[in-house]
């Protein structure tokens, strides 16, 4: 495969001269009986000339076929909202097989966990290409519309998750940054500047009624006292 390293080995000599092509210059001359390269082109021929301890010379050559490796580009790293699912597309224009670091063998994968995802594609010649992409999360936005509480019967309270968000959606149907409500269960979902959601819920109850009983209406004799007790 193009770019793949390969080592050639000769023997029975004390001096070795390596070259590419019949008229190629010597790429390596010396006592090493191996020659390593990763930059061969299709139809290149590797020649070696060996000289033994008696000064006798031997030659050999080998023809090389170089297959093209597939392309593999997953694009730039991705940042999404927490728990958001995203599709990573590794589809290749050439016929290849796919192997992702999570074990998937499809051309695309659907993921939500942050981390690095690697893809290996292998073409019909067995040549491989590698690429990786990392999934990040935007900082998590949290909101708070207050602790559960109680109010007087008939009273009201103002709820707000804060300002500066791009969207507000209350369970009452309102879309303002704050609402004025009585007792009940309320929730709000906001959208932050990264288009990520955050939610909170509050339960508002009623205090017990402050009902008092002074007793039944009464008649008393003039100048007779009576005790009225409000409790």
C-alpha positions as a printed NumPy array, in Angstrom:
array([[  0.   ,   0.   ,   0.   ],
       [  1.228,   3.525,  -0.69 ],
       [  3.056,   4.95 ,   2.277],
       [  3.399,   1.52 ,   3.864],
       [  6.924,   0.793,   5.174],
       [  8.728,  -2.236,   3.782],
       [ 12.127,  -3.795,   4.517],
       [ 14.18 ,  -5.586,   1.847],
       [ 16.851,  -8.078,   2.892],
       [ 19.804,  -9.505,   0.94 ],
       [ 22.438, -11.994,   2.023],
       [ 25.871, -13.544,   1.354],
       [ 27.722, -10.28 ,   1.016],
       [ 29.945,  -7.939,   2.947],
       [ 28.979,  -4.857,   0.928],
       [ 25.515,  -3.967,  -0.343],
       [ 24.456,  -1.31 ,  -2.826],
       [ 20.714,  -0.574,  -3.019],
       [ 18.985,   1.443,  -5.715],
       [ 15.527,   1.994,  -7.216],
       [ 15.293,   1.483, -10.98 ],
       [ 17.897,   0.238, -13.456],
       [ 19.618,   3.602, -13.71 ],
       [ 18.75 ,   4.798, -10.265],
       [ 21.321,   6.234,  -7.974],
       [ 22.475,   4.222,  -5.006],
       [ 20.102,   4.988,  -2.142],
       [ 22.129,   3.046,   0.358],
       [ 25.664,   1.676,   0.244],
       [ 27.451,  -0.078,   3.055],
       [ 27.567,  -3.199,   5.127],
       [ 23.836,  -3.246,   5.98 ],
       [ 22.048,  -6.118,   4.254],
       [ 18.618,  -4.44 ,   4.751],
       [ 16.987,  -1.467,   3.105],
       [ 13.816,   0.158,   4.488],
       [ 11.536,   2.651,   2.725],
       [  7.961,   3.92 ,   2.805],
       [  7.994,   5.995,  -0.391],
       [  7.772,   3.501,  -3.256],
       [  5.688,   4.157,  -6.367],
       [  3.779,   1.653,  -8.447],
       [  6.004,  -0.462, -10.75 ],
       [  9.214,   0.556,  -8.992],
       [ 12.029,  -2.01 ,  -9.096],
       [ 14.446,  -2.447,  -6.22 ],
       [ 17.973,  -3.538,  -7.185],
       [ 20.695,  -4.775,  -4.874],
       [ 24.321,  -5.488,  -5.726],
       [ 26.286,  -7.532,  -3.22 ],
       [ 30.03 ,  -8.029,  -2.947],
       [ 31.291, -11.037,  -1.014],
       [ 34.553, -11.468,   0.876],
       [ 36.272, -12.625,  -2.326],
       [ 35.27 ,  -9.509,  -4.236],
       [ 32.729, -11.419,  -6.317],
       [ 29.588,  -9.504,  -7.22 ],
       [ 25.991, -10.729,  -7.31 ],
       [ 22.811,  -8.87 ,  -8.272],
       [ 19.105,  -9.311,  -7.711],
       [ 15.963,  -7.221,  -8.137],
       [ 12.312,  -7.266,  -7.203],
       [  9.335,  -5.512,  -8.849],
       [  6.898,  -3.618,  -6.662],
       [  3.193,  -3.011,  -7.193],
       [  1.827,  -0.209,  -5.036],
       [ -1.897,  -0.041,  -4.318],
       [ -3.576,   3.237,  -3.42 ],
       [ -4.806,   3.592,   0.137],
       [ -8.368,   4.852,   0.688],
       [ -9.137,   8.324,   1.955],
       [-10.554,   8.766,   5.432],
       [-11.64 ,  12.161,   6.737],
       [-14.074,  12.483,   9.638],
       [-13.858,  16.264,   9.8  ],
       [-13.194,  18.542,  12.771],
       [-13.973,  17.679,  16.393],
       [-17.594,  18.188,  17.498],
       [-19.077,  19.971,  20.526],
       [-22.693,  19.214,  21.479],
       [-25.062,  19.613,  24.426],
       [-24.843,  17.113,  27.271],
       [-26.561,  13.804,  26.368],
       [-27.223,  15.039,  22.826],
       [-26.919,  12.332,  20.174],
       [-24.844,  13.11 ,  17.09 ],
       [-24.143,  11.126,  13.921],
       [-20.49 ,  10.76 ,  12.888],
       [-20.256,  10.077,   9.159],
       [-17.277,   8.175,   7.796],
       [-18.848,   7.203,   4.471],
       [-16.158,   6.586,   1.854],
       [-16.692,   7.086,  -1.91 ],
       [-14.715,   3.908,  -2.645],
       [-15.802,   0.364,  -1.717],
       [-14.32 ,  -0.208,   1.727],
       [-15.081,  -1.96 ,   4.979],
       [-15.43 ,   0.048,   8.188],
       [-14.22 ,  -0.625,  11.705],
       [-14.887,   1.907,  14.484],
       [-13.147,   1.929,  17.842],
       [-16.485,   1.131,  19.523],
       [-16.82 ,  -2.047,  17.425],
       [-19.334,  -0.713,  14.884],
       [-18.883,  -1.744,  11.249],
       [-21.278,   0.709,   9.575],
       [-20.269,   3.813,   7.645],
       [-21.894,   6.063,  10.269],
       [-22.319,   5.813,  14.025],
       [-24.719,   7.527,  16.408],
       [-23.084,   8.541,  19.699],
       [-23.776,  10.686,  22.752],
       [-20.841,   9.91 ,  25.058],
       [-17.921,  12.334,  24.954],
       [-14.569,  10.902,  23.91 ],
       [-12.433,   9.968,  20.926],
       [-13.869,   7.827,  18.133],
       [-11.462,   6.228,  15.654],
       [-12.307,   4.817,  12.23 ],
       [-10.285,   2.394,  10.126],
       [-11.32 ,   1.874,   6.498],
       [ -9.95 ,  -1.024,   4.456],
       [-10.234,  -1.236,   0.656],
       [-10.268,  -4.303,  -1.57 ],
       [ -6.453,  -4.288,  -1.786],
       [ -6.205,  -4.522,   1.992],
       [ -4.89 ,  -0.964,   2.277],
       [ -6.   ,   0.971,   5.338],
       [ -6.6  ,   4.55 ,   6.316],
       [ -7.167,   5.907,   9.803],
       [ -8.82 ,   8.984,  11.255],
       [-10.256,  10.028,  14.588],
       [-12.681,  12.623,  15.895],
       [-13.355,  13.79 ,  19.447],
       [-16.774,  14.596,  20.885],
       [-16.977,  17.345,  23.516],
       [-19.851,  18.781,  25.591],
       [-20.669,  22.445,  26.056],
       [-20.518,  23.533,  29.732],
       [-23.701,  22.4  ,  31.48 ],
       [-26.143,  25.235,  32.232],
       [-28.115,  24.862,  35.463],
       [-31.09 ,  26.955,  36.544],
       [-32.999,  27.341,  39.805],
       [-36.482,  28.792,  40.208],
       [-36.378,  28.261,  43.956],
       [-37.103,  25.615,  46.568],
       [-40.59 ,  24.255,  47.011],
       [-42.548,  26.677,  49.187],
       [-46.013,  27.719,  50.378],
       [-47.972,  30.949,  50.112],
       [-51.149,  32.295,  51.662],
       [-54.383,  31.204,  50.022],
       [-55.131,  33.629,  47.206],
       [-51.572,  34.948,  47.242],
       [-49.011,  34.913,  44.411],
       [-45.279,  34.541,  43.878],
       [-42.886,  35.511,  41.072],
       [-40.779,  32.776,  39.477],
       [-37.705,  33.314,  37.3  ],
       [-34.701,  31.167,  36.234],
       [-32.66 ,  34.286,  35.493],
       [-32.111,  36.474,  32.458],
       [-29.898,  36.176,  29.4  ],
       [-31.267,  32.947,  27.925],
       [-32.469,  32.702,  24.345],
       [-35.772,  30.988,  25.072],
       [-38.152,  30.32 ,  27.983],
       [-40.908,  27.707,  28.017],
       [-43.109,  27.542,  31.134],
       [-45.62 ,  24.807,  31.872],
       [-48.223,  27.59 ,  31.905],
       [-47.522,  28.294,  28.237],
       [-45.817,  31.616,  28.957],
       [-42.479,  32.452,  27.32 ],
       [-41.309,  35.392,  29.433],
       [-38.266,  35.433,  31.691],
       [-40.491,  35.529,  34.799],
       [-44.105,  34.679,  35.654],
       [-46.437,  35.523,  38.551],
       [-48.392,  32.498,  39.821],
       [-50.424,  31.111,  42.678],
       [-50.164,  27.678,  44.251],
       [-49.473,  24.665,  41.995],
       [-46.727,  22.703,  40.261],
       [-44.668,  24.643,  37.705],
       [-41.695,  23.853,  35.499],
       [-39.618,  25.831,  33.027],
       [-37.169,  24.862,  30.283],
       [-34.689,  27.417,  28.991],
       [-32.409,  27.387,  25.965],
       [-28.944,  28.814,  26.556],
       [-26.69 ,  30.611,  24.085],
       [-25.266,  27.249,  22.883],
       [-28.838,  26.136,  22.09 ],
       [-28.704,  23.654,  24.979],
       [-31.703,  23.128,  27.297],
       [-31.92 ,  23.255,  31.098],
       [-34.99 ,  22.69 ,  33.276],
       [-36.262,  23.119,  36.826],
       [-39.512,  22.456,  38.718],
       [-41.113,  24.003,  41.803],
       [-44.127,  23.025,  43.918],
       [-46.012,  25.879,  45.559],
       [-48.478,  24.944,  48.293],
       [-50.991,  26.871,  50.432],
       [-50.561,  27.636,  54.113],
       [-53.386,  26.307,  56.3  ],
       [-56.35 ,  28.694,  56.558],
       [-56.24 ,  31.169,  59.443],
       [-59.956,  30.642,  60.109],
       [-61.124,  31.805,  63.569],
       [-64.419,  31.214,  65.369],
       [-65.747,  33.708,  67.892],
       [-68.802,  31.541,  68.546],
       [-72.467,  31.967,  67.706],
       [-74.213,  35.311,  67.824],
       [-75.536,  35.796,  71.384],
       [-77.961,  37.887,  73.418],
       [-77.045,  38.923,  76.931],
       [-78.702,  40.969,  79.6  ],
       [-77.77 ,  44.589,  79.802],
       [-74.569,  45.111,  81.722],
       [-73.863,  41.316,  81.781],
       [-70.274,  40.458,  80.665],
       [-69.379,  37.781,  78.12 ],
       [-65.978,  36.36 ,  77.112],
       [-65.205,  36.355,  73.375],
       [-62.224,  34.101,  72.502],
       [-60.472,  34.317,  69.112],
       [-58.181,  31.389,  69.932]])
